[in-house]
Amino acid sequence: MSLHPLLRDFQADLKCLKANQDKNAKINAKITDANPHLVSLCKGLEAMFQHGLRPNDNVFVLFEVISLEPKREAGMNALVKHIVSEIKKIRTLKTDVGRSRHFFRCCLNNGWLTSLVISLRNWKTIGDWYESDSLLLRSPNESIMSILPDLDLLHFDLHLANRSFLDDSWELPIYNRFELIPGSDLGLMICSFQGKIVVTKVKTYSSAGEDGKVQVGDVIDDLDATPTYGMEPEAIAKIVKKCGKRPLAIGVVKAEKNGKIFPPLKALLEQSSIDLKRLEELMSIRKKWRPNSLMLDDDNNCPSNDGNDEFDPLLEDEEDFRHDIRGGTELLYIGSLKVGNVGDASLLDKAIHRVIHDQKKVHHSVSIHLQELGVKMFCNERGKEVLNYTYPEISACGCCSTDNHYLAFIAGNDLCTMATEFMCHVFYCANQAKARDVISTIAEGFERTQNAV
């Protein structure tokens, strides 16, 4: 008998996952929700467990039945009982489809799938639930058993708190967790739609709005370790007030994914007063200023600028260098590059050259503002803020060693000592002296804030 298409596709997904893991082993050896092949693998896993299952049933119904059986009837009874019990407490999971998906994610994270499959195959009444030709009950070489050894070689680190949309899709939104100092309030205007707390307005200089942590359209998933699903806005305000001035943990489901509104969230946001067209325009603008698909690898064939090719995209003489009306320094933004989990200054030259010689590089006229506590960048065409870093988030800065017209800084996704991912932002300046002044000011800002009490 030939290999079933579901098994064949699952094996292909496993190979892709492993290849991606090997490629990024220096950053993170574990598979996270960011892995581009994870959704396909999870869909395949779900399809294999549903294959040959009694019509109109979901596999979570089977797990519920197992959780009620005496321990002698199923070796996984205690574990399944515990998982099922905890999942049924999650109010955001309203369907057996969503609950089973969260069950599978728990199993992947903890390496429980092999034990689960073996126990299911040995369960004495499994034939009442599955057809004999199902992928669960076929002979080991033709069943789910055949893919388990390869699956066991992979290590998963999935964000299990990101589960609010599993009823709708395996494709999950971006989920962030922050600690805020709220003061009197968070600076958010919120509404409740279908039990979810949606942000409809953000005060510009509030603790939640700082650096775009929380934005219009985002969903507040939990506050101070309390799930917000089903709460009214008044109850949210009470939690914030009770917190006082101590740090408040907040879990946020981001409305934006890949520069667009996360599809399952769009129907929810349509019920609000949010202008979705304007929201997607802002998301599209923000996406332009995120790193491109380039990654700084270990090859030593980095292009170099020998000075023979003159490149002056601003078409300005040094004497014509000007500042915009907001007082910032005008530069040409060339692009950005992910440099991995280390933001060392030794990476600057290589990253600058990679961006300069990338065929997909961009040319955006920007205004960079070097403030007391950090760096802000505005798009001159639209007048919108597109980048915002505090100095402690910047790990390195400098001009290109072979052409001082090019300058760059490397910043992390958190304070440098805590960041797990760094990106290098590259600029062009017609005036080399001004370029050096920008770098000097950023370096001074880092030193000043690093030593501040």
C-alpha positions in Angstrom: 0.0 0.0 0.0 1.4 3.4 -1.0 1.9 6.1 1.6 -1.2 8.0 2.4 -1.1 11.6 1.0 -1.6 13.1 4.5 1.4 11.2 5.8 3.5 12.2 2.8 2.6 15.9 3.2 3.3 15.7 6.9 6.7 14.2 6.3 7.4 17.1 3.8 6.4 19.6 6.5 8.7 17.9 9.0 11.6 18.3 6.6 10.9 22.0 6.1 10.6 22.5 9.9 13.9 20.7 10.4 15.7 22.7 7.7 14.4 26.0 9.1 15.5 24.9 12.6 19.0 24.0 11.3 19.3 27.3 9.4 18.4 29.4 12.5 20.1 27.3 15.2 22.3 30.1 16.2 19.2 32.2 17.0 16.9 29.7 18.5 17.1 25.9 18.1 13.5 25.5 19.1 10.5 25.8 16.7 8.3 28.8 17.6 5.1 30.2 16.3 7.1 32.4 13.9 8.2 29.3 11.9 6.6 29.6 8.5 6.0 25.8 8.2 4.3 25.4 11.6 0.7 26.1 10.4 0.9 23.5 7.6 2.3 20.9 10.0 -0.5 21.5 12.6 -3.2 21.3 9.9 -1.7 18.0 8.8 -1.6 16.7 12.4 -5.2 17.7 12.9 -6.2 16.0 9.6 -4.5 12.7 10.5 -6.2 12.5 13.9 -9.6 13.2 12.2 -9.0 10.7 9.5 -11.3 7.7 9.9 -12.9 9.2 13.1 -16.6 8.6 13.6 -18.6 11.1 11.5 -19.6 14.4 13.0 -17.2 14.0 15.9 -14.1 16.0 16.8 -11.1 14.3 18.3 -11.5 16.5 21.4 -14.8 14.6 22.2 -12.7 11.4 22.3 -10.2 13.0 24.6 -13.0 14.1 26.9 -14.3 10.5 27.0 -10.8 9.2 27.8 -10.5 11.7 30.6 -13.5 10.1 32.3 -12.3 6.5 32.0 -10.8 4.7 35.0 -7.0 4.8 35.0 -6.7 1.1 34.2 -8.5 1.7 30.9 -6.0 4.1 29.4 -2.4 4.7 30.2 -2.7 8.4 29.3 -5.8 8.9 31.5 -4.2 11.1 34.1 -2.4 13.4 31.6 -5.4 13.6 29.2 -7.7 14.3 32.2 -5.5 17.1 33.3 -5.1 18.7 29.9 -8.8 18.4 29.1 -9.8 19.8 32.4 -7.6 22.9 32.0 -8.6 23.5 28.4 -12.3 23.4 29.3 -11.7 26.3 31.7 -10.4 28.5 28.9 -13.4 30.7 28.0 -11.9 32.0 24.8 -12.1 28.5 23.3 -15.8 28.0 22.5 -15.7 25.0 20.1 -14.2 21.5 20.2 -12.2 22.4 17.1 -10.4 25.2 19.0 -10.0 23.0 22.1 -8.5 20.2 20.1 -6.1 22.6 18.4 -4.9 23.9 21.7 -4.6 20.2 22.9 -2.3 19.5 20.0 -0.2 22.6 20.6 0.3 21.5 24.3 1.3 18.0 23.1 3.9 19.5 20.6 5.3 21.8 23.3 5.8 19.0 25.8 6.6 16.0 23.6 3.5 14.1 24.5 2.3 13.0 21.0 4.1 9.6 20.9 2.7 8.5 24.3 -0.7 9.7 23.3 -0.8 7.8 20.0 0.5 4.6 21.6 -2.1 4.8 24.3 -4.9 5.5 21.9 -3.9 2.5 19.7 -4.0 0.3 22.8 -7.2 1.6 24.2 -9.7 -1.3 24.2 -12.7 0.6 22.8 -10.8 2.7 20.2 -12.5 0.6 17.5 -15.8 2.3 18.4 -14.3 5.6 17.5 -12.1 5.0 14.5 -12.4 2.9 11.4 -9.8 0.1 11.1 -8.3 1.8 8.0 -7.8 5.1 9.8 -4.3 6.6 10.0 -4.3 6.0 13.7 -5.0 2.3 13.5 -3.2 1.2 10.4 -0.1 -1.0 10.7 2.8 1.0 12.2 4.6 1.6 8.9 1.5 3.0 7.3 0.0 5.0 10.3 0.8 8.0 12.3 3.3 5.9 14.1 5.6 6.1 11.1 6.2 9.9 11.5 6.6 10.0 15.2 10.4 9.3 15.4 11.1 12.3 13.1 8.7 14.4 15.1 10.3 13.5 18.3 13.6 15.0 17.0 12.1 18.5 16.9 11.7 20.8 19.9 8.9 23.2 20.1 8.5 26.4 22.1 5.0 27.6 21.2 3.3 30.5 22.9 0.4 28.6 24.5 -1.2 31.8 25.7 -1.8 32.7 22.1 -5.0 30.8 21.7 -7.9 33.2 21.4 -8.5 32.6 17.7 -7.9 28.9 17.5 -11.7 28.4 17.0 -11.3 30.3 13.7 -8.0 29.3 12.3 -4.6 27.6 12.8 -3.1 30.9 11.6 -2.5 32.8 14.8 -2.1 36.5 15.4 1.0 38.1 16.8 0.8 38.0 20.6 2.9 40.3 22.8 3.2 40.6 26.6 4.3 43.8 28.3 4.7 45.2 31.7 3.4 48.7 32.1 3.3 51.3 34.8 -0.2 52.6 34.4 -0.5 55.4 36.9 -4.1 56.5 36.9 -5.0 54.7 33.7 -3.4 52.9 30.7 -4.4 55.6 28.3 -6.7 53.3 26.3 -10.3 53.6 25.2 -11.8 50.1 24.9 -15.0 48.3 23.9 -16.3 44.8 24.3 -17.2 42.9 21.1 -18.2 39.2 21.2 -16.5 39.0 24.6 -13.2 40.4 23.4 -11.8 43.7 24.6 -10.9 45.8 21.6 -8.8 49.0 21.7 -10.5 51.8 19.9 -8.3 54.7 20.9 -4.8 55.2 22.4 -3.5 58.3 24.1 -0.3 59.3 22.4 2.0 59.6 25.4 0.3 57.0 27.6 2.1 54.0 29.1 0.3 51.6 26.8 0.8 53.8 23.7 4.5 54.3 24.3 6.6 52.9 21.4 3.4 51.4 19.8 3.1 48.7 22.4 -0.7 48.8 22.2 -2.4 50.2 19.0 -5.9 50.8 17.8 -7.6 47.5 16.8 -5.5 45.4 19.3 -7.2 43.0 21.6 -6.4 43.0 25.4 -6.2 39.3 26.1 -5.3 39.4 29.8 -4.5 41.9 32.5 -2.5 41.2 35.6 -2.8 37.4 34.9 -6.6 37.7 34.6 -8.2 36.7 31.3 -10.4 39.6 30.0 -12.7 37.5 27.8 -16.3 38.3 28.7 -15.4 41.3 30.9 -17.0 44.7 30.6 -14.8 47.8 30.2 -15.7 48.8 33.8 -14.2 45.6 35.2 -11.0 46.3 33.2 -10.8 49.8 34.7 -11.1 48.3 38.2 -8.1 45.9 37.6 -6.0 48.8 36.5 -7.0 51.0 39.4 -6.3 48.1 41.9 -2.8 47.7 40.4 -1.9 51.2 41.4 1.7 52.1 40.6 3.1 48.6 40.5 4.0 47.1 37.1 0.9 45.7 35.3 1.3 42.6 33.0 -0.7 42.9 29.9 -1.2 40.3 27.1 -2.0 41.8 23.7 -3.3 40.2 20.5 -2.0 42.5 17.7 -4.5 43.5 15.1 -1.7 43.7 12.5 0.0 40.8 10.8 2.2 41.2 7.7 1.0 44.7 7.2 -2.7 43.9 7.2 -5.5 43.3 9.6 -5.4 39.8 11.0 -8.3 38.2 9.0 -10.2 36.5 11.8 -10.1 39.8 13.7 -11.4 41.9 10.8 -15.1 40.8 11.3 -14.8 41.7 14.9 -13.4 45.2 14.2 -16.1 45.9 11.7 -18.5 46.0 14.6 -16.5 48.8 16.2 -16.2 52.5 15.3 -12.7 52.0 13.9 -12.0 53.2 10.4 -10.6 49.9 8.9 -9.5 51.5 5.7 -7.4 54.1 7.6 -6.2 51.4 10.0 -4.9 49.3 7.1 -3.2 52.3 5.5 -1.3 52.9 8.7 -0.3 49.2 8.9 0.9 49.4 5.3 3.1 52.4 6.2 4.5 50.7 9.3 5.4 47.6 7.3 7.6 49.6 5.0 9.9 50.4 7.9 10.3 46.8 9.0 13.3 44.6 8.1 13.3 43.0 4.6 13.8 39.3 4.1 17.5 39.5 4.2 19.4 37.8 7.0 23.0 38.4 7.9 24.7 35.1 7.3 28.2 33.8 7.7 29.4 34.0 4.2 32.5 36.1 3.7 31.7 37.3 0.2 30.3 40.6 1.5 30.2 43.2 -1.3 32.5 46.2 -0.7 32.4 49.7 -1.9 35.7 50.6 -3.5 34.7 54.2 -4.1 34.5 53.9 -7.9 30.8 53.9 -8.1 29.4 57.3 -7.0 26.0 56.9 -5.4 24.2 60.1 -4.3 20.5 59.4 -4.3 19.6 62.7 -2.5 21.3 64.6 -5.3 22.5 67.3 -2.8 25.8 69.1 -2.4 27.1 69.0 1.1 26.4 72.8 1.4 22.7 72.2 0.6 22.1 69.8 3.5 19.0 71.0 5.4 16.8 70.2 8.4 13.1 69.7 8.1 10.5 71.9 9.8 10.3 69.6 12.9 14.0 70.1 13.6 15.1 66.6 12.7 18.0 65.7 10.4 17.0 64.7 6.8 18.4 61.4 5.7 17.6 58.8 3.0 16.5 55.5 4.5 17.9 52.6 2.5 16.5 49.7 4.4 17.0 47.3 7.3 18.5 43.9 7.9 18.0 41.3 10.6 21.4 40.5 12.2 20.4 37.8 14.6 20.4 37.5 18.4 23.6 39.6 18.8 23.8 43.3 18.0 27.6 43.7 18.0 29.3 46.7 16.3 31.4 44.3 14.3 28.3 43.5 12.2 27.7 47.1 11.1 29.9 47.2 8.0 28.7 43.9 6.7 25.0 44.8 7.3 25.5 48.2 5.6 27.0 46.6 2.5 24.3 43.9 2.3 21.6 46.6 2.3 23.3 48.9 -0.1 23.7 46.1 -2.7 20.3 44.6 -2.2 18.2 44.9 -5.3 15.1 45.4 -3.1 16.5 48.3 -1.1 14.2 51.2 -0.6 14.8 55.0 -0.9 12.6 56.8 1.6 13.2 60.5 2.6 13.0 60.6 6.4 13.6 62.9 9.3 15.5 61.5 12.2 15.1 63.1 15.6 17.7 62.5 18.2 15.9 63.2 21.5 16.9 63.2 25.1 15.8 59.5 25.7 15.8 58.0 22.2 15.6 58.2 18.4 12.5 58.8 16.4 12.1 58.7 12.7 9.4 60.3 10.5 8.5 59.7 6.9 8.8 63.1 5.2 6.2 62.3 2.6 3.4 61.5 5.1 4.7 63.2 8.2 4.2 60.0 10.2 6.4 58.5 12.9 7.7 55.1 11.6 10.5 54.2 14.0 11.0 54.8 17.7 13.8 53.4 19.8 15.1 54.3 23.3 18.8 54.6 23.5 19.2 51.5 25.7 17.6 49.5 22.9 20.4 50.6 20.5 23.4 48.3 20.7 25.7 49.8 18.1 26.0 52.6 15.6 28.5 53.9 13.1 29.4 55.0 9.6 30.4 52.7 6.8 34.2 52.2 7.0 34.6 52.5 3.2 32.0 55.3 2.6 31.1 57.7 5.4 27.9 58.8 3.5 26.3 55.6 4.8 25.5 55.3 8.4 23.5 52.8 10.5 22.5 51.7 13.9 21.5 48.3 15.3 18.6 48.1 17.7 17.0 45.2 19.6 13.4 44.2 20.3 14.0 45.1 23.9 16.7 46.6 26.1 20.1 45.4 24.7 20.7 43.2 27.7 17.3 41.5 27.2 16.8 41.6 23.4 16.5 38.3 21.5 16.5 39.8 18.0 18.4 42.7 16.5 18.0 44.6 13.3 20.3 47.1 11.5 18.7 50.3 10.0 20.8 51.8 7.2 20.7 55.4 5.9 22.4 57.7 3.4 23.5 61.2 4.1 24.9 63.6 1.5 27.0 65.4 4.1 29.6 63.1 5.7 30.2 65.5 8.6 26.4 65.5 9.4 26.4 61.7 9.2 29.2 61.5 11.8 27.4 64.0 14.0 24.2 61.8 14.0 26.3 58.8 15.0 28.1 60.7 17.7 24.8 62.0 19.1 23.3 58.5 19.2 26.4 57.1 21.0 26.3 60.0 23.5 22.6 59.3 24.1 23.3 55.6 24.8 26.1 56.5 27.3 23.9 59.1 29.0 20.9 56.9 29.5 22.9 53.8 30.3 24.4 55.6 33.3 21.3 57.4 34.4 19.7 56.4 37.7 
